[in-house]
Amino acid sequence: MRLDKYLKVSRLIKRRTVAAEAASGGRVTLNGREAKPGAAVRPGDVIELRFGERKLRVEVLSVDEKTRPDAAAAMYKEIV
């Protein structure tokens, strides 16, 4: 699944266009490398998002095309 779509489906970012802009702007890394919006996301990958001073690191647990809002958090695990 594309990185921008994963960020939207997992509800880490609210809209896909915002997710694509974040990835294009260099605020998203995938497995330690700066990622483009079309980068492939697989279970086991580590995504790091930077929102200003805040950083969020998550490990991808599953890649589902669609999910309910209450089940979206089960798609990833936050890494401290």
C-alpha positions as CSV (number, residue, x, y, z in Angstrom):
1,M,0.0,0.0,0.0
2,R,1.2,3.5,-0.7
3,L,2.5,5.5,2.2
4,D,0.1,8.4,1.8
5,K,-2.9,6.0,1.7
6,Y,-1.6,4.1,4.8
7,L,-1.3,7.3,6.8
8,K,-4.9,8.2,5.9
9,V,-6.5,4.7,6.4
10,S,-4.7,4.2,9.8
11,R,-5.8,7.8,10.7
12,L,-2.3,8.9,11.6
13,I,-3.1,11.9,9.3
14,K,-6.6,13.0,8.6
15,R,-6.5,13.5,4.8
16,R,-4.6,11.8,2.1
17,T,-3.6,15.0,0.4
18,V,-2.1,16.3,3.7
19,A,-0.3,12.9,4.1
20,A,1.2,13.3,0.6
21,E,2.3,16.9,1.3
22,A,4.0,15.7,4.5
23,A,5.9,13.0,2.7
24,S,6.8,15.3,-0.1
25,G,8.0,17.9,2.4
26,G,10.4,15.5,4.0
27,R,8.5,15.2,7.3
28,V,8.0,11.4,7.0
29,T,10.6,8.7,7.1
30,L,10.1,5.0,6.3
31,N,12.7,2.7,7.9
32,G,15.1,5.5,8.5
33,R,15.0,7.0,5.0
34,E,13.0,10.0,3.8
35,A,10.0,8.6,2.0
36,K,7.9,9.7,-1.0
37,P,4.1,9.5,-1.0
38,G,4.2,6.4,-3.3
39,A,6.6,4.4,-1.2
40,A,5.4,0.9,-0.4
41,V,4.4,0.1,3.2
42,R,4.6,-3.4,4.6
43,P,4.0,-5.0,8.0
44,G,7.2,-4.6,10.1
45,D,8.1,-1.2,8.6
46,V,8.8,1.8,10.9
47,I,7.3,5.1,10.1
48,E,8.4,8.4,11.7
49,L,6.3,11.5,11.4
50,R,7.5,15.0,12.4
51,F,4.9,17.6,13.3
52,G,6.8,20.7,14.3
53,E,8.6,19.8,17.5
54,R,6.6,16.6,18.0
55,K,7.9,13.2,16.7
56,L,5.8,10.1,16.4
57,R,7.4,6.7,15.6
58,V,5.1,3.7,14.8
59,E,5.7,0.1,13.6
60,V,3.3,-1.1,11.0
61,L,1.4,-4.2,12.2
62,S,-1.1,-4.6,9.3
63,V,-1.9,-3.1,6.0
64,D,-5.7,-3.0,5.4
65,E,-7.4,-1.2,2.4
66,K,-10.3,-0.2,4.6
67,T,-10.9,-0.2,8.4
68,R,-13.4,1.2,10.9
69,P,-12.4,4.3,12.9
70,D,-12.3,2.3,16.1
71,A,-10.1,-0.4,14.6
72,A,-7.6,2.0,12.9
73,A,-5.2,2.1,15.9
74,A,-4.7,-1.7,15.7
75,M,-2.9,-1.1,12.3
76,Y,0.2,0.2,14.1
77,K,2.1,0.2,17.4
78,E,3.7,3.3,18.8
79,I,7.4,3.0,19.5
80,V,8.8,5.1,22.3
